[in-house]
Amino acid sequence: MREAMREAMREAMRSDDRVFLMGEDVGAYGGCFGVSLGLLEEFGPDRVRDAPLSESAFVGAGIGAAIAGMRPIVEIMTVNFSLLAMDQILNTAAAIQHMSGGQIRVPLVIRTTTGAGRQLGAQHSHSLEVWYAHIPRLRVIAPATVNDARHMWAAALACNDPVVVFEHTGLYNLSDSIDPERTAVDIDSARLCRSGADVSLITYGGCLPRSMAAAQTLAAEGISADVLDLRTLRPLDSTAILATVARTHRAVVVEECRRSGGLAAEVMARLTESAFYELDAPIERVCTAEVPIPYAYRLEQAAIPQVEDLVAAAHRAVG
């Protein structure tokens, strides 16, 4: 998956001189997770810029470059560091079009790592995408497959609004072949990854592989599951969410954010508002425990959603 993202950025930089990459250790080091390896050698330090240790400063520089006509990609190493640039992202990038009466646009892509599962401790294992999905004018996307990681970038860079890309740390080593027939990805729509009739597993990002594995386990038990990958967290594809529940009449919403104020709660609210009479059972949700993410491997695994948790929730929904 990291190679798919690198190829997407390489293609964008080759085809458009306005595109450049900026962030901590993105150049000589090749990125903390190896996503930008080799880009400095190909494009040089003007277009692959190692930034100083100040998220507020280099995100602000990216916003300024976008306003001036460039198409910057700004990497924030892990999502907890994005908190140091919250003012730039929320009060400037997301608000300036409204504040300027439509005169100023910010075609900026911010990419950051999210999620737990790699023993990075409480400070580097956050899932904060729902915070950003709360903000108007931001577009928030979460690629969960190699093909989406390869092809979402073109649409993100073509967008005239700021786009925040959440890359799950557990997916960088995901392997798959690139579908040669897919050359573009619609970042407005969710994607049905598996069709079923008994229950819908609604998820995104790092929880998609676990949801697919759960669906396989359920199939062996005679339970047929839809698996819907939300892909875009703002704006949510309500049409796809309602459609999957109209088919199965039961839903399990899965994410690594915590239950309190999470994106799962928003999906459940929309189903309750718009599809209440389609439901044959209460909606289930599987989320991260309400604790700081532990460092110890077994405790970390116990805190975040696992395949057996999804299977148990589906059993409760199906009854």
C-alpha positions as CSV (number, residue, x, y, z in Angstrom):
1,M,0.0,0.0,0.0
2,R,2.9,2.4,0.8
3,E,4.2,1.8,-2.8
4,A,0.8,2.5,-4.3
5,M,0.7,5.8,-2.4
6,R,4.2,6.6,-3.6
7,E,3.3,5.9,-7.2
8,A,0.2,8.1,-6.9
9,M,2.3,11.0,-5.7
10,R,5.0,10.4,-8.3
11,E,2.4,10.4,-11.1
12,A,0.9,13.6,-9.7
13,M,4.3,15.3,-9.5
14,R,5.3,14.2,-13.0
15,S,2.1,15.5,-14.5
16,D,1.7,18.8,-12.7
17,D,4.6,21.1,-11.7
18,R,2.4,22.7,-9.1
19,V,2.4,19.6,-7.0
20,F,5.0,19.3,-4.3
21,L,5.5,17.4,-1.0
22,M,6.4,18.9,2.3
23,G,6.7,17.5,5.8
24,E,9.1,16.1,8.5
25,D,11.6,13.6,7.1
26,V,9.8,13.2,3.8
27,G,13.0,13.8,1.8
28,A,16.3,12.3,2.7
29,Y,14.7,9.8,5.1
30,G,11.9,8.9,2.7
31,G,9.1,9.4,5.2
32,C,8.6,7.9,8.7
33,F,6.7,5.0,7.1
34,G,8.7,4.9,3.8
35,V,5.9,6.3,1.6
36,S,8.1,9.0,0.0
37,L,11.2,6.9,-0.6
38,G,13.0,8.0,-3.8
39,L,10.9,11.1,-4.5
40,L,13.7,13.5,-3.4
41,E,16.1,11.9,-5.8
42,E,13.7,12.2,-8.7
43,F,12.2,15.7,-8.0
44,G,14.8,17.5,-6.0
45,P,14.6,19.5,-2.7
46,D,12.4,22.2,-4.2
47,R,9.5,19.8,-4.7
48,V,10.3,17.3,-1.8
49,R,10.8,19.6,1.1
50,D,12.0,18.5,4.6
51,A,10.1,20.8,7.0
52,P,11.2,22.0,10.4
53,L,9.7,20.5,13.5
54,S,6.7,22.8,13.6
55,E,3.4,21.4,12.3
56,S,1.7,24.8,12.6
57,A,4.4,26.4,10.5
58,F,4.6,24.0,7.6
59,V,0.8,23.4,7.4
60,G,0.5,27.2,7.3
61,A,3.1,27.3,4.5
62,G,1.1,24.7,2.6
63,I,-2.1,26.7,3.0
64,G,-0.3,29.8,1.7
65,A,1.1,27.9,-1.3
66,A,-2.3,26.5,-2.1
67,I,-3.9,30.0,-2.0
68,A,-1.1,31.2,-4.3
69,G,-1.9,28.5,-6.9
70,M,0.2,25.5,-6.0
71,R,-1.1,22.0,-5.2
72,P,0.8,21.0,-2.0
73,I,0.8,17.7,-0.3
74,V,1.6,18.2,3.4
75,E,2.5,15.1,5.4
76,I,1.9,15.2,9.2
77,M,3.8,12.2,10.5
78,T,1.0,10.9,12.9
79,V,-2.4,12.3,13.6
80,N,-1.6,13.3,17.1
81,F,0.9,15.9,15.7
82,S,-2.0,17.4,13.6
83,L,-3.3,18.8,16.9
84,L,-0.4,21.2,16.8
85,A,-1.8,22.5,13.5
86,M,-5.5,22.5,14.4
87,D,-5.8,26.3,14.2
88,Q,-4.3,26.3,10.7
89,I,-6.5,23.4,9.4
90,L,-9.8,24.4,11.0
91,N,-9.7,28.2,11.3
92,T,-7.8,28.9,8.0
93,A,-7.9,26.0,5.5
94,A,-11.4,25.0,6.2
95,A,-12.9,28.5,6.8
96,I,-11.1,30.9,4.5
97,Q,-13.4,30.3,1.5
98,H,-16.4,31.2,3.6
99,M,-14.6,34.1,5.3
100,S,-13.5,35.5,1.9
101,G,-17.0,35.3,0.4
102,G,-15.8,32.6,-2.0
103,Q,-12.8,34.5,-3.3
104,I,-10.1,32.2,-1.9
105,R,-9.9,28.5,-2.3
106,V,-7.4,26.1,-0.6
107,P,-6.5,23.1,-2.8
108,L,-4.4,21.5,-0.2
109,V,-3.9,17.7,0.6
110,I,-2.9,16.8,4.1
111,R,-1.9,13.2,4.7
112,T,-1.4,11.7,8.1
113,T,-1.2,8.3,9.8
114,T,-4.0,7.1,12.1
115,G,-4.9,4.1,14.1
116,A,-3.4,1.6,16.6
117,G,-2.1,-1.9,16.4
118,R,1.7,-1.4,16.1
119,Q,2.6,-0.7,19.7
120,L,3.3,3.0,19.2
121,G,1.9,3.9,22.6
122,A,-0.9,6.1,23.7
123,Q,0.4,9.3,22.1
124,H,0.9,7.8,18.6
125,S,-2.1,5.5,18.3
126,H,-5.0,7.9,18.1
127,S,-7.9,7.7,15.7
128,L,-9.1,11.3,15.4
129,E,-10.6,11.3,11.9
130,V,-14.0,12.0,13.4
131,W,-12.8,15.3,14.7
132,Y,-12.0,16.4,11.2
133,A,-15.1,14.9,9.7
134,H,-17.0,17.4,12.0
135,I,-15.7,20.4,10.1
136,P,-17.5,21.9,7.1
137,R,-15.4,22.5,3.9
138,L,-12.9,19.8,4.8
139,R,-13.1,16.6,2.8
140,V,-11.9,13.6,4.8
141,I,-11.0,10.4,3.1
142,A,-9.6,7.0,4.4
143,P,-8.2,4.6,1.8
144,A,-8.4,1.0,2.9
145,T,-7.3,-0.9,-0.2
146,V,-4.3,-0.8,-2.4
147,N,-6.3,0.3,-5.4
148,D,-7.9,3.2,-3.5
149,A,-4.5,4.2,-2.2
150,R,-3.2,4.3,-5.8
151,H,-6.1,6.2,-7.4
152,M,-7.7,8.4,-4.7
153,W,-4.8,10.9,-5.0
154,A,-5.7,12.2,-8.4
155,A,-9.2,13.1,-7.2
156,A,-7.9,14.6,-4.0
157,L,-5.4,16.8,-5.7
158,A,-8.0,17.9,-8.3
159,C,-10.3,19.0,-5.4
160,N,-10.4,22.8,-4.8
161,D,-11.2,22.2,-1.1
162,P,-8.7,21.0,1.5
163,V,-8.6,17.2,1.7
164,V,-7.3,15.3,4.8
165,V,-6.2,11.7,4.0
166,F,-6.1,9.3,6.9
167,E,-3.7,6.4,6.3
168,H,-4.1,3.6,8.8
169,T,-0.7,2.6,10.2
170,G,-1.6,-1.1,10.0
171,L,-2.3,-1.0,6.2
172,Y,1.1,0.2,4.9
173,N,2.3,-3.4,4.4
174,L,-1.0,-4.5,2.8
175,S,-0.3,-6.3,-0.5
176,D,-2.6,-6.5,-3.5
177,S,-2.4,-6.2,-7.3
178,I,-3.5,-3.0,-9.0
179,D,-6.6,-3.4,-11.1
180,P,-5.5,-2.2,-14.6
181,E,-9.2,-1.3,-15.4
182,R,-9.5,1.1,-12.5
183,T,-7.8,4.4,-13.3
184,A,-9.9,6.7,-11.1
185,V,-11.7,6.5,-7.7
186,D,-14.8,8.4,-6.9
187,I,-14.1,10.1,-3.5
188,D,-17.7,11.0,-3.1
189,S,-19.0,7.5,-2.8
190,A,-18.7,4.5,-0.5
191,R,-17.9,1.1,-2.0
192,L,-19.7,-2.2,-1.5
193,C,-16.8,-4.7,-1.0
194,R,-19.0,-7.8,-0.4
195,S,-22.7,-8.5,-1.0
196,G,-24.8,-10.3,1.6
197,A,-28.4,-10.6,2.7
198,D,-28.4,-11.0,6.5
199,V,-26.4,-8.2,8.1
200,S,-24.4,-5.1,7.0
201,L,-20.9,-4.5,8.3
202,I,-20.3,-0.7,7.8
203,T,-16.7,0.4,8.2
204,Y,-13.6,2.2,6.8
205,G,-9.8,2.3,7.0
206,G,-8.0,-0.2,9.1
207,C,-11.2,-2.0,10.1
208,L,-12.0,-3.0,6.5
209,P,-9.7,-6.0,6.4
210,R,-11.1,-7.1,9.8
211,S,-14.6,-6.7,8.5
212,M,-13.9,-8.7,5.4
213,A,-12.4,-11.5,7.6
214,A,-15.4,-11.4,9.9
215,A,-17.7,-11.7,6.8
216,Q,-15.8,-14.8,5.7
217,T,-16.2,-16.3,9.2
218,L,-19.9,-15.5,9.2
219,A,-20.3,-17.1,5.7
220,A,-18.9,-20.3,7.0
221,E,-21.6,-20.2,9.7
222,G,-24.4,-19.6,7.2
223,I,-24.7,-15.8,7.7
224,S,-24.4,-13.6,4.6
225,A,-22.9,-10.2,5.2
226,D,-22.7,-7.0,3.2
227,V,-19.4,-5.1,3.8
228,L,-19.6,-1.4,3.0
229,D,-16.3,0.6,2.9
230,L,-17.3,4.3,3.6
231,R,-14.0,5.5,2.1
232,T,-15.1,9.2,2.5
233,L,-15.9,10.3,6.0
234,R,-16.9,13.8,5.0
235,P,-19.2,14.0,3.2
236,L,-20.7,10.6,4.3
237,D,-22.4,8.6,1.5
238,S,-25.8,8.4,3.2
239,T,-27.3,6.8,0.1
240,A,-25.0,3.8,0.2
241,I,-25.5,3.4,4.0
242,L,-29.2,3.4,3.7
243,A,-29.1,1.1,0.7
244,T,-27.1,-1.7,2.4
245,V,-29.5,-1.7,5.4
246,A,-32.4,-1.8,3.0
247,R,-31.0,-5.1,1.7
248,T,-30.1,-6.7,5.0
249,H,-32.2,-5.0,7.6
250,R,-29.5,-5.3,10.2
251,A,-26.3,-3.3,10.8
252,V,-23.0,-3.5,12.6
253,V,-20.9,-0.3,12.5
254,V,-17.2,-0.8,13.0
255,E,-14.4,1.8,13.6
256,E,-11.3,2.4,15.6
257,C,-12.6,5.7,17.1
258,R,-14.0,5.4,20.5
259,R,-17.8,5.0,21.0
260,S,-18.3,8.4,22.7
261,G,-18.8,10.9,19.9
262,G,-17.4,8.6,17.2
263,L,-18.3,8.3,13.5
264,A,-20.2,5.1,14.3
265,A,-22.6,7.2,16.3
266,E,-23.2,9.5,13.3
267,V,-23.9,6.5,11.0
268,M,-26.3,5.0,13.6
269,A,-28.1,8.4,13.9
270,R,-28.6,8.6,10.2
271,L,-29.9,5.1,10.0
272,T,-32.3,5.8,12.9
273,E,-33.5,9.0,11.3
274,S,-33.9,7.7,7.7
275,A,-34.2,3.9,7.8
276,F,-35.8,3.1,11.2
277,Y,-38.5,1.0,9.7
278,E,-36.0,-1.0,7.6
279,L,-34.3,-2.3,10.8
280,D,-35.3,-5.7,12.1
281,A,-32.9,-5.4,15.1
282,P,-31.0,-2.8,17.1
283,I,-27.9,-1.4,15.4
284,E,-24.7,-2.8,16.8
285,R,-21.3,-1.0,17.0
286,V,-17.8,-2.2,17.6
287,C,-15.4,0.5,18.6
288,T,-12.1,1.1,20.5
289,A,-12.3,0.8,24.3
290,E,-12.6,4.1,26.3
291,V,-9.0,4.0,27.4
292,P,-5.6,5.4,26.2
293,I,-4.2,2.9,23.8
294,P,-1.9,0.6,25.8
295,Y,1.7,-0.1,24.6
296,A,1.7,-3.8,25.7
297,Y,0.7,-5.9,22.6
298,R,-2.0,-8.0,24.2
299,L,-3.5,-5.1,26.0
300,E,-3.5,-3.0,22.7
301,Q,-5.2,-5.8,20.8
302,A,-7.8,-6.1,23.6
303,A,-8.5,-2.4,23.3
304,I,-9.2,-2.2,19.5
305,P,-11.8,-4.0,17.4
306,Q,-10.9,-7.6,16.5
307,V,-12.5,-10.0,14.1
308,E,-14.1,-12.0,16.9
309,D,-15.7,-8.8,18.2
310,L,-17.3,-8.2,14.8
311,V,-18.5,-11.7,14.5
312,A,-20.1,-11.6,18.0
313,A,-21.8,-8.3,17.2
314,A,-23.2,-9.7,13.9
315,H,-24.6,-12.7,15.8
316,R,-26.3,-10.3,18.2
317,A,-27.8,-8.4,15.3
318,V,-29.0,-11.5,13.5
319,G,-30.3,-13.1,16.7
